[in-house]
């Protein structure tokens, strides 16, 4: 676990903000806003500008095309691991027969990319990732890619519920959208949900270039029916995954939950505060606000009038995972479901208006 993970969990438990929604009335919203503003004062103007551009999808994608520079960063990454590996899962994995997985450049580049090519923070997250993987799946799975076959029936049942979905559409900046629907949470025990979500997110990372946008949609019928159970554990697990989170959107129509979200944000890093937005209101209001951040209404898997869940694309994703699980040696493909027109698409038409939409 990284130092930030430990600090977040300790602070969250001490503040009593995670499981006690009845205490929301005691939290002064103005005080929370002041805490958030003070937290972002630690960022320089350029750092704050960078996070704001990232949130709105107008920032430059940081990539390393220079081969020599990439090799240098990988070497610095390995140097950090060698300094910190004592008594870690990585140290144990290094001596296993199929150690190639944890030493592969492809896996390490995912962590470097997710951490904006900072070898120190990337190595720290890498160690947390392996520790989390061991806790959830056992040491033998640390040195291999996870497939659907590594989940038990209770894990798969949670996966099929659709409380966490990787949407087939991207936002207008081309970033993948991860949608969390707390109202659909259903599991035999919390470990099943953690295993299912770890599998989903870990397998998504190899396809990420521009990062992800995370939406926690707790409006109307999607309010959390578990009263926040497992929030700390879920946060720790998600923070171990090598994905660059470009924006976080928390949607709710419950005033007490909105205040608790802000209070919980006060415990996060300054960078995360700068790219998190809380949207309070009805379905229509929240969806309008998401649209202003480049997330169109058509990207959300809801029916038009009642906003009930549509799981068709989620089931398509699950069937693709089944297929890959049956052929683990085959190359993994990025999930693409229904195609939605976006401003960069071109409509071709001849004499009659029977044109076709092509993907940009």
Secondary structure, 3 states (H helix, E strand, C coil): CCHHHHHHHHHHHHHCCCCCHHHHHHCCHHHHHHHHHHHHCCCCHHHHHHHHHHHHCCCCCCCCCCHHHHHHHHHHHHHHHHHHCCCCHHHHHHCCCCCHHHHCHHHHHHHHHHCCCCHHHHHHHHHHHHHHHHHHHCHHHCCCCCCHHHCCHHHHHHHHHCCEEEEEEECCCCCEEEEECHHHCCCCCHHHHHHHHHHHHHHHHHHCCCCEEEEEEECHHHCCCCCCCCHHHHHHHHHCCCCCEEEEEEEECCHHHHHHHHHHHCCCCHHHHHCEEEEECCHHHHHHHHHCCCCCHHHCCECCCCCCECCHHHHHHHHHHHHHHHCCCCCCCCCCCCCCCCCCCEEECCCCCCCEEECC
